[in-house]
Amino acid sequence: MSSASKPPQGPKRSPAAFSLEVDSAASPKSDPPRRKPRSFDGGVIVTPDEQDPFSGLADLPEIPLAEPRRRRFSFLKLSISAFSILLSLAFGLWVDALVRDLYSRAPWLGYVALAVVAIALGALAIFIIREMMCIARLEAVQTLKADAVIAASEHRTPEARAIVAKLTSLIAHRPETARGRDVLKATEDDIIDAPHLLSLAERELLLPLDIRARGLILGAAKRVSVVTAVSPRAVVDLAYVLFEVVRLVRSMAELYGGRPGGLGQLRLLRDVLAHLAVTGSIAVGDSLAQQVLGHGLASRLSARLGEGVINGLMTARIGIAAMDLCRPLPFIALRRPGIGDFMGDLTSGLSGGNKDSNE
């Protein structure tokens, strides 16, 4: 029964090979032949170095880092302080005599004079307190910078954490640093050594402010170059340059959280001018004049326009010094700007525009 129910098994067939004819229409297209390189005659014109007005940018002198002046004892300061106290006593005696004389004439005049003196002294006290707070804030910025250098060199991680916390609170009012503050807050539980932590803080917190600072410097330099180029009087040039320098230094301090008052701004201006005097700003200006006007650019520009460019570059020089003084961290992870970063923006379009006018 079981043997009969099974179907009969035939001989096993050995595997065979089949050849498939590939249709020529369905075959993939062959790669097109590669084009041989050709030479172009007259397509590229290389400007010689002696005719290129920007060929000497790499040879610009490196600007020394601006640092605040050391506070030293001076007999001149002591003499000024003594005379100031003497004049204050004389002014006080004059006010006392004035109040007594008014009170002798009419009692209500004496009371009015006392009220006016009280208001004046109160306002003066508030002004002095505010100026002292502004100067203390500027000193805190310089102390923070010095502490950052020590913490990075000696790998002090706790001190670096404290420096980052102070830096965050110093520039917390700037909306550009919101993302950087969130990034640093997310790394509070991470193990990061001091140099890398300070580099991270510099990139996340100060990079947006550095971009803003470069914009301020470039804007001031452009305005100075244009105004001094079209101004008919040297007195107007000097007054406008002084105005732009004062505004640039104040804007730079406010950008990095300094918030200087009147006396603090005078101190910053003094440090900037002292830095320019020590580093030889006149020599740098002469070198810039040779770089900009000595490579064929003077033949295409008028004398006034070239003078405006030089004044703009010197304004950028002052802005870089102010940036060094007001920045709360040294340049560690980021590159410090130089004159060459602003020269291209100040001189862009000058040769092109003059060329179009000649045509």
PABAKE-782472 format. One record per residue (C-alpha): residue number from 0; residue in three letters; x, y, z. Coordinates in steps of 0.02 Angstrom, whole numbers. Layout:
<recs>
(NUM,'ALA',(X,Y,Z)) ...
</recs>
This chain:
<recs>
(0,'MET',(0,0,0)) (1,'SER',(132,126,53)) (2,'SER',(249,87,-91)) (3,'ALA',(111,101,-219)) (4,'SER',(54,271,-157)) (5,'LYS',(222,353,-185)) (6,'PRO',(247,435,-356)) (7,'PRO',(385,365,-464)) (8,'GLN',(549,463,-455)) (9,'GLY',(636,505,-619)) (10,'PRO',(822,526,-653)) (11,'LYS',(900,683,-578)) (12,'ARG',(941,823,-701)) (13,'SER',(1115,896,-696)) (14,'PRO',(1128,1090,-690)) (15,'ALA',(1152,1175,-857)) (16,'ALA',(1225,1345,-905)) (17,'PHE',(1124,1471,-1007)) (18,'SER',(1192,1621,-1102)) (19,'LEU',(1086,1780,-1098)) (20,'GLU',(1088,1900,-1243)) (21,'VAL',(1094,2078,-1179)) (22,'ASP',(988,2200,-1274)) (23,'SER',(1091,2346,-1339)) (24,'ALA',(950,2469,-1301)) (25,'ALA',(944,2415,-1118)) (26,'SER',(1133,2418,-1094)) (27,'PRO',(1202,2561,-988)) (28,'LYS',(1275,2705,-1081)) (29,'SER',(1461,2713,-1090)) (30,'ASP',(1550,2858,-1005)) (31,'PRO',(1579,3005,-1121)) (32,'PRO',(1759,3038,-1166)) (33,'ARG',(1847,3155,-1047)) (34,'ARG',(1891,3326,-1113)) (35,'LYS',(2074,3361,-1122)) (36,'PRO',(2132,3515,-1026)) (37,'ARG',(2154,3668,-1131)) (38,'SER',(2250,3827,-1108)) (39,'PHE',(2165,3996,-1113)) (40,'ASP',(2254,4141,-1191)) (41,'GLY',(2218,4305,-1107)) (42,'GLY',(2088,4234,-987)) (43,'VAL',(2186,4262,-826)) (44,'ILE',(2289,4418,-794)) (45,'VAL',(2410,4414,-648)) (46,'THR',(2447,4584,-574)) (47,'PRO',(2633,4611,-541)) (48,'ASP',(2683,4637,-360)) (49,'GLU',(2748,4811,-394)) (50,'GLN',(2575,4863,-459)) (51,'ASP',(2469,4774,-330)) (52,'PRO',(2412,4899,-197)) (53,'PHE',(2375,4760,-73)) (54,'SER',(2529,4651,-97)) (55,'GLY',(2612,4717,61)) (56,'LEU',(2472,4672,183)) (57,'ALA',(2571,4526,252)) (58,'ASP',(2717,4642,288)) (59,'LEU',(2617,4757,403)) (60,'PRO',(2695,4777,574)) (61,'GLU',(2614,4679,714)) (62,'ILE',(2524,4793,835)) (63,'PRO',(2584,4767,1014)) (64,'LEU',(2455,4718,1142)) (65,'ALA',(2384,4868,1236)) (66,'GLU',(2393,4857,1425)) (67,'PRO',(2337,4981,1559)) (68,'ARG',(2470,5094,1632)) (69,'ARG',(2542,5048,1799)) (70,'ARG',(2487,5162,1939)) (71,'ARG',(2644,5237,2013)) (72,'PHE',(2677,5369,2143)) (73,'SER',(2699,5542,2070)) (74,'PHE',(2743,5705,2156)) (75,'LEU',(2638,5796,2026)) (76,'LYS',(2485,5697,2080)) (77,'LEU',(2525,5733,2262)) (78,'SER',(2539,5920,2225)) (79,'ILE',(2375,5921,2128)) (80,'SER',(2288,5830,2270)) (81,'ALA',(2353,5954,2399)) (82,'PHE',(2297,6104,2297)) (83,'SER',(2128,6021,2269)) (84,'ILE',(2103,6003,2456)) (85,'LEU',(2155,6184,2484)) (86,'LEU',(2034,6246,2351)) (87,'SER',(1895,6138,2425)) (88,'LEU',(1924,6217,2597)) (89,'ALA',(1922,6391,2520)) (90,'PHE',(1760,6351,2428)) (91,'GLY',(1685,6285,2589)) (92,'LEU',(1730,6445,2683)) (93,'TRP',(1656,6549,2543)) (94,'VAL',(1492,6449,2549)) (95,'ASP',(1486,6466,2739)) (96,'ALA',(1511,6654,2729)) (97,'LEU',(1377,6666,2594)) (98,'VAL',(1250,6568,2697)) (99,'ARG',(1285,6673,2852)) (100,'ASP',(1267,6835,2754)) (101,'LEU',(1101,6778,2680)) (102,'TYR',(1037,6722,2849)) (103,'SER',(1083,6890,2924)) (104,'ARG',(984,6979,2789)) (105,'ALA',(830,6867,2801)) (106,'PRO',(808,6700,2890)) (107,'TRP',(714,6621,2744)) (108,'LEU',(857,6663,2626)) (109,'GLY',(976,6570,2742)) (110,'TYR',(863,6417,2744)) (111,'VAL',(849,6419,2554)) (112,'ALA',(1038,6430,2539)) (113,'LEU',(1059,6283,2660)) (114,'ALA',(936,6179,2558)) (115,'VAL',(1028,6219,2396)) (116,'VAL',(1195,6174,2475)) (117,'ALA',(1123,6009,2541)) (118,'ILE',(1056,5964,2367)) (119,'ALA',(1223,6006,2287)) (120,'LEU',(1320,5902,2413)) (121,'GLY',(1200,5756,2393)) (122,'ALA',(1214,5759,2203)) (123,'LEU',(1403,5771,2215)) (124,'ALA',(1408,5622,2334)) (125,'ILE',(1301,5518,2215)) (126,'PHE',(1412,5568,2068)) (127,'ILE',(1570,5519,2162)) (128,'ILE',(1495,5351,2214)) (129,'ARG',(1442,5313,2036)) (130,'GLU',(1612,5359,1967)) (131,'MET',(1697,5251,2097)) (132,'MET',(1584,5105,2051)) (133,'CYS',(1624,5128,1866)) (134,'ILE',(1811,5135,1900)) (135,'ALA',(1796,4980,2010)) (136,'ARG',(1706,4891,1868)) (137,'LEU',(1846,4934,1747)) (138,'GLU',(1973,4872,1873)) (139,'ALA',(1874,4711,1891)) (140,'VAL',(1888,4682,1704)) (141,'GLN',(2077,4700,1710)) (142,'THR',(2087,4588,1865)) (143,'LEU',(1981,4457,1777)) (144,'LYS',(2099,4459,1629)) (145,'ALA',(2253,4438,1739)) (146,'ASP',(2172,4297,1838)) (147,'ALA',(2126,4208,1676)) (148,'VAL',(2306,4210,1618)) (149,'ILE',(2366,4137,1784)) (150,'ALA',(2228,4004,1789)) (151,'ALA',(2263,3948,1611)) (152,'SER',(2451,3939,1633)) (153,'GLU',(2443,3847,1800)) (154,'HIS',(2293,3735,1756)) (155,'ARG',(2185,3792,1901)) (156,'THR',(2014,3723,1859)) (157,'PRO',(1917,3792,2011)) (158,'GLU',(1986,3965,1980)) (159,'ALA',(1940,3949,1796)) (160,'ARG',(1761,3903,1845)) (161,'ALA',(1752,4058,1955)) (162,'ILE',(1821,4166,1813)) (163,'VAL',(1691,4099,1692)) (164,'ALA',(1553,4134,1819)) (165,'LYS',(1614,4314,1841)) (166,'LEU',(1628,4336,1653)) (167,'THR',(1452,4272,1628)) (168,'SER',(1382,4393,1757)) (169,'LEU',(1484,4535,1682)) (170,'ILE',(1411,4520,1507)) (171,'ALA',(1243,4444,1551)) (172,'HIS',(1156,4603,1490)) (173,'ARG',(1213,4573,1312)) (174,'PRO',(1084,4475,1209)) (175,'GLU',(1221,4408,1094)) (176,'THR',(1289,4300,1234)) (177,'ALA',(1126,4206,1274)) (178,'ARG',(1173,4051,1175)) (179,'GLY',(1349,4048,1246)) (180,'ARG',(1283,4061,1425)) (181,'ASP',(1170,3912,1393)) (182,'VAL',(1315,3810,1323)) (183,'LEU',(1426,3849,1472)) (184,'LYS',(1286,3812,1594)) (185,'ALA',(1265,3640,1514)) (186,'THR',(1449,3601,1546)) (187,'GLU',(1447,3640,1733)) (188,'ASP',(1453,3454,1779)) (189,'ASP',(1581,3408,1646)) (190,'ILE',(1765,3384,1684)) (191,'ILE',(1861,3513,1582)) (192,'ASP',(2035,3577,1620)) (193,'ALA',(2065,3761,1644)) (194,'PRO',(2141,3808,1473)) (195,'HIS',(2003,3720,1376)) (196,'LEU',(1867,3792,1487)) (197,'LEU',(1931,3970,1462)) (198,'SER',(1948,3939,1275)) (199,'LEU',(1769,3877,1270)) (200,'ALA',(1710,4029,1366)) (201,'GLU',(1806,4143,1248)) (202,'ARG',(1728,4063,1093)) (203,'GLU',(1550,4053,1158)) (204,'LEU',(1539,4218,1254)) (205,'LEU',(1664,4337,1176)) (206,'LEU',(1658,4287,992)) (207,'PRO',(1489,4376,961)) (208,'LEU',(1554,4528,1054)) (209,'ASP',(1717,4525,955)) (210,'ILE',(1617,4526,794)) (211,'ARG',(1519,4674,859)) (212,'ALA',(1680,4762,913)) (213,'ARG',(1755,4741,739)) (214,'GLY',(1598,4817,667)) (215,'LEU',(1614,4966,783)) (216,'ILE',(1796,4992,736)) (217,'LEU',(1761,4975,550)) (218,'GLY',(1614,5095,558)) (219,'ALA',(1714,5227,649)) (220,'ALA',(1861,5207,530)) (221,'LYS',(1749,5225,378)) (222,'ARG',(1665,5381,446)) (223,'VAL',(1832,5460,488)) (224,'SER',(1903,5420,316)) (225,'VAL',(1754,5494,226)) (226,'VAL',(1739,5651,333)) (227,'THR',(1925,5691,330)) (228,'ALA',(1929,5663,143)) (229,'VAL',(1792,5791,106)) (230,'SER',(1822,5912,250)) (231,'PRO',(1895,6079,195)) (232,'ARG',(1974,6125,363)) (233,'ALA',(2103,6036,469)) (234,'VAL',(2015,6096,627)) (235,'VAL',(1857,6004,573)) (236,'ASP',(1960,5847,541)) (237,'LEU',(2038,5855,713)) (238,'ALA',(1873,5888,802)) (239,'TYR',(1782,5747,713)) (240,'VAL',(1923,5622,740)) (241,'LEU',(1924,5665,925)) (242,'PHE',(1735,5644,932)) (243,'GLU',(1742,5473,847)) (244,'VAL',(1885,5413,957)) (245,'VAL',(1794,5461,1118)) (246,'ARG',(1634,5377,1059)) (247,'LEU',(1727,5222,1000)) (248,'VAL',(1818,5199,1165)) (249,'ARG',(1657,5220,1264)) (250,'SER',(1561,5100,1150)) (251,'MET',(1700,4972,1166)) (252,'ALA',(1696,4980,1356)) (253,'GLU',(1507,4966,1362)) (254,'LEU',(1511,4819,1241)) (255,'TYR',(1622,4715,1354)) (256,'GLY',(1530,4761,1513)) (257,'GLY',(1641,4902,1574)) (258,'ARG',(1510,5040,1582)) (259,'PRO',(1633,5182,1611)) (260,'GLY',(1585,5348,1687)) (261,'GLY',(1665,5514,1650)) (262,'LEU',(1824,5483,1749)) (263,'GLY',(1834,5302,1691)) (264,'GLN',(1824,5355,1510)) (265,'LEU',(1961,5483,1537)) (266,'ARG',(2068,5345,1610)) (267,'LEU',(2035,5233,1460)) (268,'LEU',(2078,5373,1340)) (269,'ARG',(2238,5407,1435)) (270,'ASP',(2288,5224,1428)) (271,'VAL',(2251,5215,1242)) (272,'LEU',(2351,5372,1203)) (273,'ALA',(2493,5314,1316)) (274,'HIS',(2497,5148,1223)) (275,'LEU',(2503,5236,1056)) (276,'ALA',(2643,5348,1117)) (277,'VAL',(2745,5203,1185)) (278,'THR',(2724,5090,1034)) (279,'GLY',(2765,5228,910)) (280,'SER',(2603,5265,821)) (281,'ILE',(2690,5388,704)) (282,'ALA',(2805,5252,641)) (283,'VAL',(2658,5136,613)) (284,'GLY',(2567,5273,521)) (285,'ASP',(2716,5302,407)) (286,'SER',(2725,5116,371)) (287,'LEU',(2540,5111,330)) (288,'ALA',(2559,5260,215)) (289,'GLN',(2698,5171,123)) (290,'GLN',(2597,5011,111)) (291,'VAL',(2437,5093,50)) (292,'LEU',(2502,5238,-52)) (293,'GLY',(2668,5168,-109)) (294,'HIS',(2604,5024,-217)) (295,'GLY',(2524,5122,-356)) (296,'LEU',(2368,5172,-263)) (297,'ALA',(2424,5354,-246)) (298,'SER',(2428,5372,-434)) (299,'ARG',(2243,5325,-442)) (300,'LEU',(2181,5419,-289)) (301,'SER',(2181,5601,-245)) (302,'ALA',(2287,5663,-102)) (303,'ARG',(2136,5701,7)) (304,'LEU',(2061,5528,-20)) (305,'GLY',(2225,5445,23)) (306,'GLU',(2238,5552,180)) (307,'GLY',(2062,5498,227)) (308,'VAL',(2111,5314,211)) (309,'ILE',(2263,5342,322)) (310,'ASN',(2157,5430,454)) (311,'GLY',(2033,5287,448)) (312,'LEU',(2172,5160,475)) (313,'MET',(2239,5259,622)) (314,'THR',(2064,5261,696)) (315,'ALA',(2059,5073,676)) (316,'ARG',(2227,5067,765)) (317,'ILE',(2153,5161,913)) (318,'GLY',(2001,5047,912)) (319,'ILE',(2110,4892,922)) (320,'ALA',(2202,4966,1072)) (321,'ALA',(2035,5004,1156)) (322,'MET',(1979,4826,1120)) (323,'ASP',(2135,4759,1207)) (324,'LEU',(2101,4866,1360)) (325,'CYS',(1915,4831,1376)) (326,'ARG',(1909,4645,1333)) (327,'PRO',(1887,4541,1493)) (328,'LEU',(1988,4392,1429)) (329,'PRO',(2151,4388,1333)) (330,'PHE',(2158,4321,1155)) (331,'ILE',(2190,4136,1182)) (332,'ALA',(2077,4035,1067)) (333,'LEU',(2030,4176,949)) (334,'ARG',(2141,4277,835)) (335,'ARG',(2175,4456,882)) (336,'PRO',(2125,4578,744)) (337,'GLY',(2255,4682,655)) (338,'ILE',(2264,4828,536)) (339,'GLY',(2259,4711,387)) (340,'ASP',(2084,4654,436)) (341,'PHE',(2017,4830,407)) (342,'MET',(2126,4888,263)) (343,'GLY',(2032,4788,133)) (344,'ASP',(1864,4857,189)) (345,'LEU',(1926,5037,192)) (346,'THR',(2010,5029,22)) (347,'SER',(1883,4917,-66)) (348,'GLY',(1804,4999,-214)) (349,'LEU',(1922,5147,-216)) (350,'SER',(2026,5089,-362)) (351,'GLY',(1874,5016,-449)) (352,'GLY',(1773,5174,-432)) (353,'ASN',(1915,5282,-493)) (354,'LYS',(1941,5166,-639)) (355,'ASP',(1761,5184,-691)) (356,'SER',(1772,5372,-679)) (357,'ASN',(1927,5374,-789)) (358,'GLU',(1840,5268,-917)) 
</recs>
